Amino acid sequence: MRLAVDVDIPYIENFLEQLSAEFSWDVIKFSDSFLNNKVISECDAIFVRSTSKIDDSLIKDSRISFIGSATSGHDHIDNKYMNWTLSDKKCFVAKGCNADAVANYVLTIMSLLISKKEVSVNNTVGIVGYGNIGSLLKQKLDMFNIKSYFYDPYIDSTKKGCKDNIIDILNCDIVSLHASYSKTGHFPSHHLLNQSNLIDSKLKFLINSSRGEVVDEEYLQNQTTFKYISDVWSNEPYCSKKAINNAYLSTPHIAGYSVQAKKNASTSLIRSFCNFFNINIHIEDSSIKTNVSNVDIPEIDLIENKFPCTFFRDLFDIELCSNNFKHSYLEKGDLFPDIRKSFKHINDYSIYDIEDAARKFN
């Protein structure tokens, strides 16, 4: 067995150590910028991140039978390989691994907006895309008695809270995007939000943590009717400086960058790999060291704003992150991948019992 492994997959070394204790495999470690067909041609499996393009130029004529991506998205993988269904070939994507982290990102934004009196818990939230992240976000909003609705053409429109017209969603006060990206299919999401459906909308804030191309970024740069907050950008890593500068809050594609999300992704990836190759070994992730030093729930103040603003701010200071990103990218000229890579993973709310605190308040 020969593996090709992106060295920048968080915690992957811990799992490789566990496997190497049992098996004498060749492991080729690569940095994303040096990945090519020659590097992996004699490998049986490859572990990648979202920055690696998986297509014929990389995979064709190689021995690869398992592709594992330690990310929840899949637009970096050609459909030919995403749709591997043969018993001797598999493509794994860690869908849902970062759902808590991205929900944490949106709730952090809301905590900032609420603390600044830009919005309140009485405002409505619209969710575009009701998969792992969108449905989890709605669950958390319900927990804090914030009215929310969602739009997803793949979901039964009779489901409670579902709107069958995206215009209805865009009339909410806050809209959060969680749609997967596509240019083809029955419901392509490329420029799903654009001038035609945004120009008469009543929203105050638009939050994008899905993909930059889901919106018409050029239009957003020039409109003044609502404020745009984004973690994702068109043409990454060569993002528009104007788009980043004009956004109310800008972050470098790190919404899913929590300790827990990265650990979940790598654990799921290794387990899928072992299952595919019928490797009978217990994958232990509890011993992986993270920066979690205290899981006692911090003080959650729900009284003043009826929302735990301080709690989420203490987990992640998104305003500071935005200021640092804008300074690094716009003023210092740092490269987008370098800024993203230097971001220190945060802890998300999933290690705390915020549900219990909310129940006590309600």
N, C-alpha and C positions, 0 to 999 in steps of 0.2 A: 504493500500500500504506500502510495506517495501522495502527500497533501501539499497544496499551495495555500498559504495563509497570509492575509493582510495583517501586518504587524501592528496596525493601529486599531484593530478591533479590541475594544476595552475588555479586559479580564480574560482574553482568549489564552494567554500564556498559562493561567492557572489550570485551565482544562487540558491544555496540551501536556502539561506536567503529569496530570492524572493518567492520561492515555499512554504517555511514553513509559510510565512505570509498568504498564502491562504489555505494551507492544513496541517492537523495534521498527518503527516506520520512518521513512524519509520525510522530512518536513521542509519545504521550501518557503522561506519567509520573504515577503516582498513589500515594498512601499508602492502605493497606488500608482504613482507616476512612472514606475518601471515595469508595470504589468503588460505583458504581451503574449502572443501565442507561443513563442519559443520558450518562455519561462515555464509555461504550464503544460506543454504538449505531452509530456510523459507522466502527468499527474492523474490520479483517479478522482480527486475531489478538490474543490476550490472554495475557500471561505472569503467573502468580500464584504465591502461596505457599499453605501449608496453612491459613492464617488466612482465606482468601477463600472464601466460599460460592458455588459455581457451581450455579445453578438457573435456573428460568424467569424469576424476577423480575430476574435480571441479564442473561441471554442472549437471551430471547425477543424476536423482531422486530428483532434487531440483524444486522449483516453478518458477525458472527464465524463463521469457518469453521475456525479452529485455536485450541484451548485447550491451553496448556502449563503444567504445574505443576512447579515446581522442588522437588519433594518426593517421597518414596517412597510415602506413603500416599494414599488416594483417597476417604476417607469425607467429605471436604468437597465432593465433586463428585456431583451427582445422577446416578443410573444412566442417565437419559435421555441425558446428555452423555458419560458414561464409555463408553457403548456405541455411540457414533458409529462406524458401519462404512462409511458411504457414501464413495465415492472423492473427494468434494468437501468432506468434513468429517473432522476428526481431533481426538481428545483424547489428549494425551501426559502420562504421569506418569513421573517419573524413578525407576522401581522399581529397587531394589538400589543406588542411588547412595550410600546411607549405611550399607551393610551393615558395612563395616569399622569405621566410627565407633561403631555400636551394639554390635558385638562387643567393641570396645575398652572401651566403657562397662561391659559385664558382666565382662570380664576384670579391669578396674580394681577393681570391687567385690570380686571374688574375691581379688585381691592384698591388699586391705585386710583382708578376713576371715581370710585365711591368716596374714598378719603379726600379727594380733591373737590368733591361735590359736583363733579361733572355729570354723574348719574347717581341713581339710588337703587335700592332693592325693589322699588316700585316700577322701575323701567322694565321693558320686555326685551328678551333675547331671542334672536332667530338663529337657527343652526342649519347650515347647508351641508348635507352629507350626514347620514345617520348610521355609520358603521361603528367600529369599536370605539373611536374617540367621540364622535358626535353623540352617541347614545349614553356614554359615560358622563359626558359633560352635562347633558340634560338631567341625568340622575342627581348630580351634585347640585345643580341649580334648584331642582325640586326640593332638595334637602334643606336649602336656605330660603324656601318659599319665594323664589324668583320665577315669575312666569316666563316660560320658554316654549317655542314652537320650532318645528323642523321641516325641512324640505329635502326629499330624496326620491327621485323618480323610480327607484328600484324597490321602494317600500310601499306597502298597502296604504293607500291614502285614508282609509277608515281608521287607522291606528291613532290613538289619542295623541293630540298635539301635532299631527301631521297636516301640512298644507300642500295642496296639489298645484299651487301656483307660486313660483318663486317671488313674484311681485308682492305677495302677502308677507313673505318673510322679510323682504327688503323694507317693509314699513315698520319693522320692529326698531326699537331704539338702538340696540347693539346687534350686530350680525357677526357670527363667527364661522369661518369657512373650514370645512373638514372633508372636502370632496377629493377623491382620487383624481389624478390627471389623465386625460385621454383626448386624442384628436379625432378618434373614430368611434364607431359603435352607435347604438340607439340614442344615447344621451352623452355626447362628447362634452367635456368640461373645459376645453380650451376657450378662454375669454368668456366663461359662463356669466360673469358679472362684467357688464360693459355699459357704455353710455346709454344705450336704448332702455335698459331696465334700471339704471341707477339715477338717471337725470331727474326723475320725478319722485324718487324714493324719499322716505321720511327718516331714514336712519341717521344717527348721530355719530356712531363709531363703527367702522368695519375692521374686523380682526382677521388676518390671514395667516394661518399656520399650516396650510396644506401645500400648495405649490404656487410659485409666482405667476405662472402662466394661466392660472384659473381666473385671473382678473385681467382686464385691459389696463396694464400698468401705466401706459402713456396717458390715458384719459384721467386716471387717478392723480397723476402728477399735476394736472392743470385745473381740477375742480376744487371748489371751496365750500361745498354744501355740507360735507361731513368730514370727519377726521379718519385717516387711514393708519392702521397699526399693523406692521408686518414682520414676520420672521423669515419669509421666503421671497425670492426675487426672480424676475425673469432673467434668463441668460446667465444664471449662476455658473461659474464664479465671477463672471465679468458683469457685475451688477451696475445698474444705472446710478450714478452718484446723485442725480437729481431726485430720483425716486426715494433713495435712502434719506436724503436731506429733508425732503418735503414731508415725509411720514411723521406722524405725531410721536410714535415710538418705532424704532428700528432695531432689530436684533439679527445676528448672523446665522440663521438657520440652526438654532439650538433649542427650539421648543421641546424636543424630545430628549434632550441631553441631561437626564437625571441619572444618578448612581443606580437607582433601582431599575430604570428602563434599560440601561446598557447591560446590567447584570442579567436581566430577564432575556434579552436578545441573544446573548452569547450562550446562556444555558439552553435555551430552546434550540438554537442552531446545533449545538453539540449533541443534544438528545436526538434530534431528527437524523443527524448523520449516523449515529450509533444504531438507530432503528433501521435505517435503510440498509446498512451493511451487516445487520444482525450481530452487532457487537454487544455482548452481554456484560455490561459493566455499569455499576451504579455511578451516576454523575452527581458529584457532591458540590453544591455551591454555597453551603452555609459557612464554609471555612474561608471564602474569599473575603479579603480585607477591603472594606470601603471606608469612607470618611464619616460613617454614622457613629457618633460617639455617645449620643444620648437620645433615646427614643421616647423618653417621658414627654407627654404632650405639653407644649408650651401653653402659657395663658392665652385662652381664646376669648377675646373681647367681642361679644356679639351685641352688647347693649347699645353702644353709641350709634353704630351704623347698621345694626342687625346683620352684620357680615364680618367675618374674621379678618379685617384688613391688616392688622399688625402681624397676625400669624403668617399670612402669605408673603408679606413684605420681608419678614425675617427669614423665610425660606429662600426668597429670591428677590433681590432689589432690581427689578426690571428697568426702572428709570436710570439707575446707574449703568446697567448693562448697555442701554440704548446710547447714553452719552459717550461711553467708552468706545462703542462700535463706531459711532459717527466720527469721533475724533480720530480713531485709528485709520478708518477707511477714507474719510474725506480730507483730513488735514495731514496726517502722517503718510498717507499713501500705502499703508500696509495691504498685503494681498488678502483677499477674502478667505481663501483656504487656511491661511496662517492664523487669521483672527479666529476663525471657527475652531480650529484645532487647539488653540490656546485657552478656550473657554473651560473653566473649571466646572465639572459636573456638580450639580446641586442635589440635595435630597428633596424628593417630592413628598406630598402629603400622605402617600400610601403607607408610610411607616408610622403614622399617627392615627388615632381613633377619632377623627373629626366627626364621624357620623354620631358617635355617642354624645359628643359635645353639642351638636346641633339638636339632637333629640331632647337633651336636658333643657336647652333654651326654649324649644318649641313647646 
